[in-house]
Amino acid sequence: MSEHAVVGEDGPVLGAAILVVVIVVVIPVGLMMSGAVVAALLGWSLKNTVEGDHEGSELIDLNV
């Protein structure tokens, strides 16, 4: 057997490992964070709209 190392043998393995990390970690975390941002913006917008539509109601004071 020869004892010299073959250069470039781990290229496909490294690419596959990076792809697995992106699919398993980056994409789900990105989706959850973007969903949280959308939910926060939607909640803020709807709260302001409802408070404006029902201004002067005594029930608004109960929403804390």
N, CA, C and O atoms as CSV, one atom per row, in Angstrom:
chain,resi,resn,atom,element,x,y,z
A,1,MET,N,N,0.838,-1.185,0.000
A,1,MET,CA,C,0.000,0.000,0.000
A,1,MET,C,C,0.877,1.239,0.000
A,1,MET,O,O,1.963,1.257,0.579
A,2,SER,N,N,0.387,2.258,-0.653
A,2,SER,CA,C,1.151,3.500,-0.647
A,2,SER,C,C,0.728,4.342,0.540
A,2,SER,O,O,-0.418,4.287,0.986
A,3,GLU,N,N,1.668,5.116,1.042
A,3,GLU,CA,C,1.401,5.880,2.254
A,3,GLU,C,C,1.171,7.352,1.981
A,3,GLU,O,O,1.113,8.141,2.925
A,4,HIS,N,N,1.040,7.743,0.751
A,4,HIS,CA,C,0.799,9.161,0.478
A,4,HIS,C,C,-0.711,9.432,0.490
A,4,HIS,O,O,-1.518,8.607,0.063
A,5,ALA,N,N,-1.058,10.615,0.995
A,5,ALA,CA,C,-2.469,10.987,1.128
A,5,ALA,C,C,-2.999,11.479,-0.208
A,5,ALA,O,O,-2.290,12.125,-0.979
A,6,VAL,N,N,-4.240,11.164,-0.460
A,6,VAL,CA,C,-4.895,11.636,-1.668
A,6,VAL,C,C,-5.562,12.962,-1.337
A,6,VAL,O,O,-6.395,13.027,-0.433
A,7,VAL,N,N,-5.211,14.003,-2.049
A,7,VAL,CA,C,-5.734,15.334,-1.783
A,7,VAL,C,C,-7.080,15.496,-2.471
A,7,VAL,O,O,-7.249,15.080,-3.618
A,8,GLY,N,N,-8.053,16.108,-1.762
A,8,GLY,CA,C,-9.347,16.393,-2.360
A,8,GLY,C,C,-10.377,15.303,-2.167
A,8,GLY,O,O,-11.447,15.363,-2.772
A,9,GLU,N,N,-10.095,14.320,-1.353
A,9,GLU,CA,C,-11.035,13.225,-1.138
A,9,GLU,C,C,-12.204,13.610,-0.239
A,9,GLU,O,O,-13.260,12.983,-0.323
A,10,ASP,N,N,-12.053,14.618,0.616
A,10,ASP,CA,C,-13.124,14.974,1.547
A,10,ASP,C,C,-14.001,16.104,1.026
A,10,ASP,O,O,-14.868,16.576,1.763
A,11,GLY,N,N,-13.821,16.545,-0.169
A,11,GLY,CA,C,-14.628,17.615,-0.747
A,11,GLY,C,C,-16.112,17.305,-0.785
A,11,GLY,O,O,-16.904,18.106,-0.288
A,12,PRO,N,N,-16.527,16.180,-1.352
A,12,PRO,CA,C,-17.961,15.842,-1.376
A,12,PRO,C,C,-18.537,15.622,0.020
A,12,PRO,O,O,-19.697,15.952,0.265
A,13,VAL,N,N,-17.754,15.076,0.926
A,13,VAL,CA,C,-18.236,14.832,2.282
A,13,VAL,C,C,-18.447,16.158,3.010
A,13,VAL,O,O,-19.441,16.337,3.714
A,14,LEU,N,N,-17.513,17.077,2.839
A,14,LEU,CA,C,-17.645,18.390,3.467
A,14,LEU,C,C,-18.876,19.121,2.924
A,14,LEU,O,O,-19.611,19.741,3.693
A,15,GLY,N,N,-19.103,19.056,1.634
A,15,GLY,CA,C,-20.283,19.685,1.036
A,15,GLY,C,C,-21.574,19.079,1.555
A,15,GLY,O,O,-22.543,19.793,1.813
A,16,ALA,N,N,-21.590,17.768,1.707
A,16,ALA,CA,C,-22.780,17.092,2.234
A,16,ALA,C,C,-23.018,17.474,3.694
A,16,ALA,O,O,-24.163,17.659,4.107
A,17,ALA,N,N,-21.953,17.591,4.471
A,17,ALA,CA,C,-22.094,17.979,5.884
A,17,ALA,C,C,-22.636,19.400,6.003
A,17,ALA,O,O,-23.497,19.670,6.841
A,18,ILE,N,N,-22.143,20.291,5.180
A,18,ILE,CA,C,-22.648,21.674,5.190
A,18,ILE,C,C,-24.118,21.694,4.791
A,18,ILE,O,O,-24.914,22.415,5.393
A,19,LEU,N,N,-24.476,20.927,3.803
A,19,LEU,CA,C,-25.867,20.858,3.357
A,19,LEU,C,C,-26.782,20.316,4.453
A,19,LEU,O,O,-27.891,20.817,4.636
A,20,VAL,N,N,-26.328,19.301,5.179
A,20,VAL,CA,C,-27.119,18.743,6.279
A,20,VAL,C,C,-27.325,19.790,7.371
A,20,VAL,O,O,-28.433,19.930,7.890
A,21,VAL,N,N,-26.278,20.523,7.722
A,21,VAL,CA,C,-26.395,21.565,8.749
A,21,VAL,C,C,-27.379,22.640,8.306
A,21,VAL,O,O,-28.199,23.095,9.104
A,22,VAL,N,N,-27.308,23.045,7.057
A,22,VAL,CA,C,-28.229,24.069,6.554
A,22,VAL,C,C,-29.667,23.564,6.596
A,22,VAL,O,O,-30.563,24.296,7.018
A,23,ILE,N,N,-29.902,22.330,6.166
A,23,ILE,CA,C,-31.260,21.789,6.122
A,23,ILE,C,C,-31.815,21.551,7.523
A,23,ILE,O,O,-32.993,21.805,7.770
A,24,VAL,N,N,-30.984,21.067,8.439
A,24,VAL,CA,C,-31.467,20.690,9.763
A,24,VAL,C,C,-31.513,21.871,10.728
A,24,VAL,O,O,-32.386,21.907,11.596
A,25,VAL,N,N,-30.604,22.837,10.606
A,25,VAL,CA,C,-30.502,23.912,11.589
A,25,VAL,C,C,-30.948,25.257,11.030
A,25,VAL,O,O,-31.841,25.894,11.589
A,26,VAL,N,N,-30.349,25.687,9.956
A,26,VAL,CA,C,-30.541,27.060,9.476
A,26,VAL,C,C,-31.955,27.294,8.963
A,26,VAL,O,O,-32.574,28.295,9.327
A,27,ILE,N,N,-32.477,26.421,8.146
A,27,ILE,CA,C,-33.803,26.636,7.557
A,27,ILE,C,C,-34.910,26.608,8.619
A,27,ILE,O,O,-35.739,27.517,8.624
A,28,PRO,N,N,-34.969,25.616,9.519
A,28,PRO,CA,C,-36.034,25.642,10.542
A,28,PRO,C,C,-35.952,26.854,11.466
A,28,PRO,O,O,-36.975,27.458,11.789
A,29,VAL,N,N,-34.742,27.211,11.891
A,29,VAL,CA,C,-34.597,28.378,12.766
A,29,VAL,C,C,-35.012,29.644,12.031
A,29,VAL,O,O,-35.676,30.505,12.608
A,30,GLY,N,N,-34.638,29.765,10.790
A,30,GLY,CA,C,-35.032,30.926,9.992
A,30,GLY,C,C,-36.535,31.022,9.818
A,30,GLY,O,O,-37.103,32.112,9.890
A,31,LEU,N,N,-37.184,29.890,9.590
A,31,LEU,CA,C,-38.639,29.897,9.447
A,31,LEU,C,C,-39.332,30.277,10.756
A,31,LEU,O,O,-40.301,31.037,10.754
A,32,MET,N,N,-38.830,29.744,11.875
A,32,MET,CA,C,-39.450,30.073,13.164
A,32,MET,C,C,-39.259,31.546,13.512
A,32,MET,O,O,-40.183,32.190,14.010
A,33,MET,N,N,-38.084,32.075,13.256
A,33,MET,CA,C,-37.826,33.481,13.581
A,33,MET,C,C,-38.650,34.406,12.672
A,33,MET,O,O,-39.193,35.406,13.143
A,34,SER,N,N,-38.745,34.089,11.406
A,34,SER,CA,C,-39.541,34.936,10.520
A,34,SER,C,C,-41.021,34.823,10.875
A,34,SER,O,O,-41.755,35.805,10.767
A,35,GLY,N,N,-41.467,33.650,11.293
A,35,GLY,CA,C,-42.855,33.499,11.743
A,35,GLY,C,C,-43.127,34.310,12.988
A,35,GLY,O,O,-44.205,34.888,13.126
A,36,ALA,N,N,-42.161,34.363,13.904
A,36,ALA,CA,C,-42.320,35.162,15.122
A,36,ALA,C,C,-42.398,36.645,14.794
A,36,ALA,O,O,-43.185,37.371,15.402
A,37,VAL,N,N,-41.600,37.099,13.851
A,37,VAL,CA,C,-41.631,38.516,13.450
A,37,VAL,C,C,-42.967,38.846,12.804
A,37,VAL,O,O,-43.556,39.884,13.105
A,38,VAL,N,N,-43.451,37.987,11.925
A,38,VAL,CA,C,-44.744,38.224,11.275
A,38,VAL,C,C,-45.868,38.241,12.313
A,38,VAL,O,O,-46.762,39.085,12.241
A,39,ALA,N,N,-45.832,37.320,13.274
A,39,ALA,CA,C,-46.862,37.269,14.316
A,39,ALA,C,C,-46.834,38.533,15.170
A,39,ALA,O,O,-47.889,39.066,15.516
A,40,ALA,N,N,-45.645,39.018,15.512
A,40,ALA,CA,C,-45.524,40.236,16.317
A,40,ALA,C,C,-46.064,41.446,15.559
A,40,ALA,O,O,-46.797,42.255,16.128
A,41,LEU,N,N,-45.711,41.576,14.292
A,41,LEU,CA,C,-46.208,42.701,13.486
A,41,LEU,C,C,-47.715,42.638,13.307
A,41,LEU,O,O,-48.393,43.663,13.387
A,42,LEU,N,N,-48.239,41.459,13.069
A,42,LEU,CA,C,-49.682,41.295,12.904
A,42,LEU,C,C,-50.421,41.610,14.200
A,42,LEU,O,O,-51.451,42.283,14.175
A,43,GLY,N,N,-49.908,41.131,15.326
A,43,GLY,CA,C,-50.529,41.418,16.620
A,43,GLY,C,C,-50.520,42.898,16.947
A,43,GLY,O,O,-51.520,43.437,17.420
A,44,TRP,N,N,-49.397,43.559,16.699
A,44,TRP,CA,C,-49.291,44.998,16.955
A,44,TRP,C,C,-50.263,45.779,16.070
A,44,TRP,O,O,-50.945,46.691,16.538
A,45,SER,N,N,-50.318,45.416,14.801
A,45,SER,CA,C,-51.190,46.108,13.862
A,45,SER,C,C,-52.664,45.914,14.218
A,45,SER,O,O,-53.435,46.874,14.211
A,46,LEU,N,N,-53.054,44.692,14.526
A,46,LEU,CA,C,-54.458,44.433,14.854
A,46,LEU,C,C,-54.856,45.080,16.175
A,46,LEU,O,O,-55.988,45.541,16.316
A,47,LYS,N,N,-53.951,45.120,17.139
A,47,LYS,CA,C,-54.249,45.759,18.423
A,47,LYS,C,C,-54.515,47.245,18.217
A,47,LYS,O,O,-55.472,47.787,18.770
A,48,ASN,N,N,-53.677,47.905,17.427
A,48,ASN,CA,C,-53.877,49.329,17.162
A,48,ASN,C,C,-55.178,49.580,16.403
A,48,ASN,O,O,-55.882,50.551,16.678
A,49,THR,N,N,-55.492,48.715,15.460
A,49,THR,CA,C,-56.719,48.873,14.683
A,49,THR,C,C,-57.951,48.714,15.568
A,49,THR,O,O,-58.881,49.516,15.484
A,50,VAL,N,N,-57.965,47.696,16.407
A,50,VAL,CA,C,-59.118,47.438,17.270
A,50,VAL,C,C,-59.276,48.553,18.306
A,50,VAL,O,O,-60.393,48.997,18.572
A,51,GLU,N,N,-58.174,49.003,18.886
A,51,GLU,CA,C,-58.269,50.097,19.851
A,51,GLU,C,C,-58.800,51.362,19.194
A,51,GLU,O,O,-59.547,52.118,19.817
A,52,GLY,N,N,-58.426,51.596,17.955
A,52,GLY,CA,C,-58.935,52.763,17.235
A,52,GLY,C,C,-60.408,52.633,16.884
A,52,GLY,O,O,-61.150,53.613,16.953
A,53,ASP,N,N,-60.836,51.445,16.512
A,53,ASP,CA,C,-62.235,51.223,16.146
A,53,ASP,C,C,-63.176,51.306,17.342
A,53,ASP,O,O,-64.331,51.705,17.196
A,54,HIS,N,N,-62.695,50.934,18.508
A,54,HIS,CA,C,-63.553,50.885,19.697
A,54,HIS,C,C,-63.125,51.904,20.749
A,54,HIS,O,O,-63.253,51.662,21.950
A,55,GLU,N,N,-62.625,53.028,20.294
A,55,GLU,CA,C,-62.171,54.072,21.208
A,55,GLU,C,C,-63.347,54.585,22.041
A,55,GLU,O,O,-64.432,54.829,21.514
A,56,GLY,N,N,-63.123,54.744,23.327
A,56,GLY,CA,C,-64.169,55.233,24.224
A,56,GLY,C,C,-64.962,54.136,24.909
A,56,GLY,O,O,-65.768,54.428,25.791
A,57,SER,N,N,-64.757,52.886,24.530
A,57,SER,CA,C,-65.473,51.785,25.154
A,57,SER,C,C,-64.877,51.496,26.523
A,57,SER,O,O,-63.660,51.568,26.695
A,58,GLU,N,N,-65.715,51.171,27.494
A,58,GLU,CA,C,-65.205,50.868,28.820
A,58,GLU,C,C,-64.525,49.501,28.852
A,58,GLU,O,O,-63.821,49.193,29.814
A,59,LEU,N,N,-64.716,48.690,27.842
A,59,LEU,CA,C,-64.079,47.372,27.821
A,59,LEU,C,C,-62.592,47.447,27.441
A,59,LEU,O,O,-61.833,46.520,27.723
A,60,ILE,N,N,-62.182,48.539,26.809
A,60,ILE,CA,C,-60.789,48.702,26.430
A,60,ILE,C,C,-59.903,48.700,27.682
A,60,ILE,O,O,-58.791,48.173,27.648
A,61,ASP,N,N,-60.386,49.282,28.781
A,61,ASP,CA,C,-59.601,49.343,30.012
A,61,ASP,C,C,-59.370,47.959,30.614
A,61,ASP,O,O,-58.433,47.778,31.392
A,62,LEU,N,N,-60.196,46.993,30.274
A,62,LEU,CA,C,-60.032,45.654,30.794
A,62,LEU,C,C,-58.958,44.856,30.063
A,62,LEU,O,O,-58.481,43.848,30.586
A,63,ASN,N,N,-58.573,45.284,28.874
A,63,ASN,CA,C,-57.547,44.589,28.090
A,63,ASN,C,C,-56.165,45.064,28.521
A,63,ASN,O,O,-55.679,46.101,28.069
A,64,VAL,N,N,-55.551,44.296,29.391
A,64,VAL,CA,C,-54.224,44.677,29.870
A,64,VAL,C,C,-53.240,43.616,29.517
A,64,VAL,O,O,-52.057,43.741,29.831
